[in-house]
């Protein structure tokens, strides 16, 4: 099934964003600028995605690390289509009424993983509030297909919040991903303007429930900074995540995709990111990635190896 979205009219797929006053995009400081991709491997990776009719969050979310990651054959697969049922003001993914799920998608993702020879893969998705289980079964089917095609590949899922979907998250947990990731994205005070379709404590409870359901799983979450949060609020989020026994925290700079999206309050300096990293380790996270260019799946394969090593050392 062809799920290609006509990107010639992106604003029509963001009605809430379209009606918001424009916020001029602030010029990036030197520490956050990246070079345009030129590696042959980058273009090979892109071709594999096209041949298998796959969507990646790397492209849809306009990730600044796409050149580096695709040049290393790292890619984050985005399943369940290109259209999200939410309208988060930070996100560049199109909002609207999604198409029906593609039953062949799990197989196509698994085929691409095997073709690329990935040792570790990240699978994320749009929010699918239109589905009874929020897409949990489709995520689980994708995990199973990858395991069948490439048994040695470790799998990380970055899931929706399954808001008002009961215990649908258990379907994903039972498929045994190596890492279960769900991002809080920002501090509670900013949810109404940054993540209006979500609920902070629902997301926090999801992470806690996943760990309770499978204590041996690695859980992970991330936030963006530069949206107007205070340091004290970031520290409180760290405490909340540790109360849910989350293992891995990512903190990165918010970058405004278009003038229609949430404005950047400020660019957080590399020194401040280092301060956040030290504080997070002090609070007990097994692993922390905190830098201007940190994203949920940035260096995910190396991070997974470090996670296992940190847990092993903790148990000594």
Beta strands, then each sheet from edge to edge (+ up, - down):
strand 1: 55-56
strand 2: 76-79
strand 3: 83-84
strand 4: 94-95
strand 5: 120-125
strand 6: 154-158
strand 7: 179-181
strand 8: 218-225
strand 9: 248-253
strand 10: 287-290
sheet 1: 1+ 2- 5- 6- 7- 8- 9- 10-
sheet 2: 3+ 4+
end
